[in-house]
Amino acid sequence: MKKIFLALLALVPLSMQAQNPAPAKPQAKPIALTGATIHVGNGQVIENGTIVFDKGVITAVGGSATTFDRNATEVVNVAGKHIFPGLIAMGTTVGLQEVASVRATLDYQEVGDINPHVRTLIAYNTDSEIIPTIRNTGVLMAQAVPQGGMVSGSSSVFNTDGWNWEDAVLRKDDGIWVNWPAFLARSFSQEDFSITIKRNEKRQEIINELRRHLVEAKAYSEDKAPTPVNLRLASMKGLFDGSSNLYVRAGYAKDIVESIQFAQELGVKKVVIVGGDEAYKVASYLKDHNVPVVLDPIHRLPSRADDDVYLPYEQPARLHKAGVKVALSYNDEWWRTRNLAFLAGTAAGFGEINKEEALQLITLMPAQIMGIDKQVGSLEKGKLATLVVAKGDILDMRTNVVEQAYIKGAKVDLDDKHKRLYQKYKDKYGQEDLGK
């Protein structure tokens, strides 16, 4: 019987046999990483540093003189390496979609225009093959975000390791996502490849509809014992008590300002602009109203032909210099999320922002925006031991070689589909290194 089973197993394609590595087991004993350059994530850099963590929490961070119980601690010498906080990917559909052309693997959008009660929380797929690939460039947390409609639903923040969404979730329902109607509508012609831009005639109608729903939600939130329970309205209660964000997708400067005014007039406590193509034009307004911005991918050409070609690269520094809290994202380009670190690297090369400040755009700033900065975002005593050990500068694609990763103190297996394919074809062609 055993021989028959093995024979049948041999017939199963290799691609079907390959599975993601099992989630890491909880930290069993204290661990100390010594000798590395520690990039704390708040601007501080510690040369020849030591970081100690136990039961998933950082217990000490400092220089080589940092004291800890060496007899009870597993000491790992990582001299010459660099330690960084785990990177945080905002505004992504990682865990919600796998193969764009296979509808059964897409779970990021529901039917209808007003879906505040739809939660990505229970849709997050920890078995996604994409998740291990983004861990390998340092992304240890991801905000899974709904798409489509006027009100898309609520997002949640996950660790990129876990058996299921209950294991992986870091913060549930951190905010509601709204697609603000653009002032100008663009259409593309397949015949002559021309782009037509005209005023969006349905804009005010959509805004009026949004207003009606938010007014109802605010009134509902003030009722201590509503009967019957309305799930759509109940899901927006956090917008009015400050426990969750209102994420507004808006690009034009006019749309950014009007959406903020709209939300604040209706009593929304925390507004976050997502996209922000023209955010630099209203930077002072954003700062004055304490509104953060989550920028769309900056590895692109500018939106208008007469803009400076480097404008997308420079915008993070412009907003940061103006005092606006900024985070970088790859938006719904889920596969490209693995390149998140390089967005920050590009930002550091354009404008008045150094590498440690650029690192904060994908660590501490996203954590602050999503309200998880007491847990993650920087390597400080009392925070979760969610960190990476890299060969060199994590913002540089030439040296972003993640050698170890810890999520809540648990050492994560860094195997992934990319590495398996690399090994497979390296062996096939008898190459020591396919990059040579």
C-alpha positions in Angstrom: 0.0 0.0 0.0 2.8 2.3 0.9 4.5 1.7 -2.5 1.3 2.6 -4.3 0.9 5.8 -2.4 4.5 6.8 -3.2 4.0 6.0 -6.9 0.9 8.2 -7.0 2.7 11.0 -5.2 5.4 10.9 -7.8 2.8 11.7 -10.5 1.7 14.9 -8.7 3.4 17.9 -10.4 6.1 19.6 -8.5 4.2 22.9 -8.5 1.4 21.2 -6.6 3.7 19.6 -4.1 5.4 22.9 -3.2 3.7 24.7 -0.4 4.4 27.8 1.6 6.5 27.2 4.7 4.6 26.7 8.0 4.2 29.7 10.2 6.8 30.3 12.8 6.4 28.8 16.3 6.1 31.3 19.2 9.4 32.5 20.7 10.6 29.9 23.2 13.5 31.7 24.9 15.0 35.2 25.1 17.1 36.1 22.0 19.8 38.7 21.7 21.1 39.9 18.3 24.5 41.5 18.7 27.1 43.4 16.7 24.8 44.8 14.0 24.0 48.4 13.0 20.5 49.0 14.3 18.3 51.4 12.5 15.7 52.1 15.2 13.2 53.6 12.9 12.8 57.0 14.7 15.9 58.5 13.1 18.4 56.9 15.5 21.2 54.6 14.3 23.1 52.4 16.8 26.5 51.1 15.6 27.6 47.7 17.0 24.2 47.5 18.6 22.4 44.9 20.7 18.7 44.1 20.6 17.1 41.7 23.1 13.6 40.3 23.0 11.6 37.8 24.9 8.0 36.4 24.5 7.7 38.5 21.3 8.5 41.9 23.0 11.7 43.9 22.9 13.3 44.1 26.3 16.5 46.1 25.5 18.0 48.1 22.7 21.4 49.7 22.8 25.1 49.6 22.1 27.5 46.8 22.8 27.5 47.5 26.5 23.8 46.6 26.8 23.4 44.1 29.6 21.2 41.0 29.7 21.3 37.5 31.1 23.6 35.7 28.7 23.1 32.3 30.4 19.3 32.4 29.8 19.5 34.0 26.3 20.2 32.7 22.9 22.9 35.1 21.6 23.1 35.5 17.8 26.1 37.3 16.4 25.1 39.4 13.4 28.2 41.5 13.2 28.4 43.5 9.9 24.6 43.1 9.3 21.9 45.7 9.6 18.7 45.4 11.7 15.5 47.3 10.7 12.0 47.4 11.9 9.6 45.3 9.9 8.3 47.3 6.9 4.6 48.1 6.7 2.7 48.0 3.4 -0.4 50.2 3.5 -3.3 50.2 1.0 -2.6 46.8 -0.5 -4.6 43.9 -1.6 -2.1 41.3 -0.5 -4.0 38.4 0.9 -7.1 39.4 -1.0 -6.1 38.5 -4.5 -3.7 36.0 -6.0 -4.0 35.6 -9.8 -5.6 38.6 -11.6 -7.0 36.5 -14.4 -8.6 33.9 -12.1 -11.7 35.3 -10.6 -12.0 32.7 -7.9 -8.8 34.1 -6.3 -10.1 37.7 -6.2 -11.8 38.7 -2.9 -11.2 42.4 -2.6 -14.6 43.9 -3.8 -18.3 43.3 -3.1 -21.3 44.1 -5.3 -22.9 47.5 -4.6 -21.7 51.0 -4.0 -22.1 51.5 -0.3 -20.4 48.6 1.6 -18.9 50.0 4.9 -19.8 46.7 6.6 -17.7 44.6 4.3 -14.5 43.6 6.2 -11.2 42.4 4.7 -10.5 40.9 8.1 -12.3 37.6 7.3 -11.2 37.5 3.7 -7.4 37.6 4.3 -5.7 34.5 2.9 -2.6 33.5 4.9 -1.9 30.7 2.4 -1.2 33.2 -0.4 2.0 32.5 -2.3 2.6 36.3 -2.5 3.0 36.8 1.2 6.3 34.9 1.6 7.7 36.9 -1.4 7.1 40.2 0.3 8.6 39.0 3.6 11.8 38.4 1.7 12.3 42.1 1.1 11.4 43.1 4.7 7.6 43.6 4.5 6.4 42.0 7.7 3.0 43.8 8.0 0.3 44.6 5.4 -2.9 46.6 5.5 -5.5 44.6 3.5 -7.8 47.1 1.8 -11.2 46.7 0.0 -11.7 48.2 -3.5 -14.6 49.5 -5.6 -17.8 51.4 -5.1 -18.3 54.7 -3.2 -17.7 53.1 0.2 -15.5 50.1 -0.3 -15.5 48.6 3.3 -13.1 48.4 6.2 -9.4 47.5 6.2 -7.4 45.5 8.7 -3.7 45.2 9.4 -2.0 41.8 9.4 1.4 40.3 10.1 2.7 38.4 7.1 2.8 35.1 9.0 0.1 33.0 10.6 -2.0 29.9 10.1 -5.2 32.0 9.5 -6.5 35.5 9.7 -7.1 35.1 13.5 -3.4 34.4 14.0 -2.1 37.0 11.6 -4.3 40.0 12.5 -2.5 42.9 14.2 -5.4 45.4 14.2 -9.0 44.8 13.2 -11.0 47.3 11.2 -8.6 50.2 11.4 -10.7 52.4 8.9 -13.4 52.8 6.3 -12.4 53.4 2.6 -14.1 55.9 0.4 -13.6 56.7 -3.3 -14.0 60.4 -3.7 -15.5 61.4 -7.1 -12.8 63.2 -9.1 -13.5 66.8 -10.2 -12.2 65.8 -13.7 -13.1 62.6 -15.5 -10.7 60.9 -17.9 -11.6 58.6 -20.7 -9.3 56.7 -23.0 -9.9 56.0 -26.7 -8.9 52.6 -28.0 -9.1 53.9 -31.6 -6.5 56.7 -31.6 -5.1 56.2 -28.0 -6.2 59.7 -27.1 -7.1 60.8 -23.6 -10.1 63.1 -23.0 -10.5 65.1 -19.8 -13.7 66.7 -18.9 -15.7 67.8 -15.9 -17.3 65.0 -13.9 -21.0 65.6 -14.3 -22.0 63.0 -11.8 -19.7 64.3 -9.1 -22.2 66.3 -7.0 -24.7 63.5 -7.1 -22.2 61.1 -5.7 -21.1 63.6 -3.0 -24.8 64.1 -2.0 -25.2 60.3 -1.7 -22.1 60.0 0.5 -23.3 62.9 2.7 -26.7 61.2 3.2 -25.1 57.9 4.4 -22.6 59.7 6.7 -25.3 61.8 8.2 -27.3 58.7 8.9 -24.2 56.9 10.3 -23.5 59.8 12.7 -27.1 59.9 14.0 -27.0 56.1 14.5 -23.7 56.4 16.4 -25.3 58.7 18.9 -28.0 56.2 19.7 -26.8 54.1 22.7 -29.1 51.2 22.0 -30.3 51.2 18.4 -33.1 48.9 17.5 -32.9 47.2 15.0 -29.2 46.9 14.5 -28.0 48.3 11.2 -24.7 46.7 10.2 -23.9 49.3 7.5 -24.3 52.2 9.9 -22.8 50.4 12.9 -19.6 49.8 11.0 -19.0 53.5 10.7 -19.4 54.4 14.4 -15.6 54.5 14.8 -15.4 57.4 12.4 -17.2 59.7 14.8 -15.5 58.6 18.1 -12.0 58.7 16.6 -11.3 54.9 16.9 -11.0 54.4 13.2 -9.8 56.4 10.1 -11.7 57.6 7.1 -9.4 56.8 4.2 -10.3 58.9 1.2 -8.9 58.1 -2.2 -8.4 61.5 -3.9 -5.8 62.8 -6.3 -6.6 66.4 -7.5 -5.8 69.2 -5.1 -9.4 70.4 -5.3 -10.7 66.9 -4.4 -8.3 66.6 -1.5 -9.4 69.9 0.1 -13.1 69.4 -0.5 -13.1 65.8 0.8 -11.4 66.9 4.0 -13.9 69.7 4.5 -16.7 67.4 3.8 -15.6 64.8 6.3 -14.8 67.3 9.1 -18.1 69.1 8.6 -19.9 65.8 9.2 -17.9 65.1 12.4 -15.3 62.6 11.2 -12.4 62.7 13.6 -9.5 61.2 11.5 -9.1 61.7 7.8 -6.3 60.1 5.7 -5.8 61.0 2.0 -4.8 58.1 -0.2 -3.3 58.6 -3.6 -2.6 62.3 -3.2 -1.2 63.0 -6.7 -1.4 66.7 -6.2 -1.0 66.7 -2.4 2.1 68.8 -2.7 0.0 71.7 -3.9 -2.0 71.8 -0.7 0.7 70.7 1.7 0.1 73.6 4.1 -3.6 72.8 4.2 -2.9 69.2 5.0 -0.5 70.2 7.8 -2.9 72.7 9.3 -5.7 70.1 9.5 -3.4 67.3 10.6 -4.3 65.0 7.7 -1.7 62.3 6.7 -1.2 61.2 3.1 -0.6 57.7 1.8 1.0 58.2 -1.6 0.4 56.0 -4.6 3.6 54.3 -6.1 6.2 56.9 -6.9 8.0 54.7 -9.5 6.1 56.2 -12.4 5.9 59.2 -14.7 4.1 62.3 -13.6 0.4 62.5 -14.4 0.6 65.6 -16.6 3.0 66.1 -19.6 4.1 69.5 -18.4 5.1 68.3 -14.9 8.7 67.9 -13.8 9.6 64.3 -14.7 11.0 63.8 -11.2 7.9 65.1 -9.4 6.6 61.7 -8.2 10.1 61.0 -6.7 10.3 64.3 -5.0 6.8 64.5 -3.5 7.5 62.5 -0.4 10.3 64.9 0.6 8.2 67.9 -0.3 5.4 66.8 2.0 7.7 65.7 4.7 9.5 69.0 4.7 6.1 70.8 4.9 5.3 68.9 8.1 2.8 66.4 6.6 2.8 62.8 7.8 3.5 60.7 4.8 3.5 56.9 4.1 4.4 55.2 0.8 2.5 52.3 -0.7 2.1 50.2 -3.9 -1.7 50.6 -3.6 -3.5 47.6 -5.1 -0.5 46.4 -7.1 -0.2 43.4 -4.8 2.7 41.6 -6.5 4.8 44.8 -6.6 4.5 45.3 -2.8 7.7 43.3 -2.5 9.5 46.5 -3.9 8.1 48.7 -1.2 11.5 49.4 0.4 12.8 50.7 -3.0 10.1 53.4 -3.0 11.6 54.8 0.1 15.1 54.4 -1.3 14.1 56.5 -4.3 12.5 59.1 -2.0 15.8 59.4 -0.2 17.6 60.2 -3.5 15.3 63.1 -4.4 14.7 66.1 -2.2 15.6 67.0 1.3 15.1 63.7 3.1 17.8 61.4 4.4 17.7 57.6 4.5 16.6 57.3 8.1 13.7 59.7 7.4 12.8 57.8 4.3 12.8 54.5 6.3 10.1 56.1 8.5 7.8 56.5 5.4 7.4 52.7 5.4 7.8 51.9 9.2 6.9 54.5 11.8 4.7 56.8 9.8 2.3 54.0 8.6 2.2 52.7 12.1 1.2 56.1 13.5 -1.4 56.6 10.7 -3.0 53.3 11.5 -2.7 53.6 15.3 -0.4 50.7 15.8 2.8 52.7 16.7 2.7 51.5 20.3 3.3 48.0 19.0 5.4 48.4 15.9 7.1 50.9 13.6 10.3 51.3 15.5 12.7 49.2 17.5 12.1 50.4 21.1 11.7 48.7 24.4 8.2 47.5 25.0 7.3 47.2 21.3 6.8 43.9 19.4 10.0 42.2 18.2 9.0 42.5 14.5 12.2 43.1 12.7 14.6 42.0 9.9 18.3 41.4 9.7 19.6 42.4 6.3 23.0 42.1 4.6 23.1 45.8 3.9 20.9 48.8 3.3 17.3 47.6 3.1 16.3 50.6 0.9 18.9 49.6 -1.8 17.9 46.8 -4.2 21.6 45.8 -4.5 22.0 45.1 -0.7 18.4 44.3 0.3 19.2 40.8 1.2 17.0 39.8 4.2 18.8 37.0 6.0 16.6 36.7 9.1 13.1 37.9 10.0 11.2 37.9 13.3 7.5 38.5 13.7 6.6 39.0 17.4 9.9 37.4 18.3 9.2 34.2 16.2 11.8 33.5 13.6 10.1 33.3 10.2 11.0 30.8 7.4 12.2 32.8 4.5 11.5 30.2 1.8 9.2 31.3 -1.0 8.1 30.5 -4.6 10.8 32.8 -6.1 13.6 31.0 -4.3 12.2 27.6 -5.2 12.1 28.5 -8.9 15.6 30.0 -8.7 17.0 26.8 -7.2 15.0 24.6 -9.7 16.5 26.3 -12.8 19.9 26.9 -11.3 20.1 23.1 -10.8 18.6 22.4 -14.3 21.3 24.4 -16.1 24.1 23.6 -13.7 24.8 27.2 -12.8 26.3 28.3 -9.5 24.7 31.7 -9.8 22.2 32.6 -12.6 23.1 36.3 -12.1 26.6 35.8 -13.4 
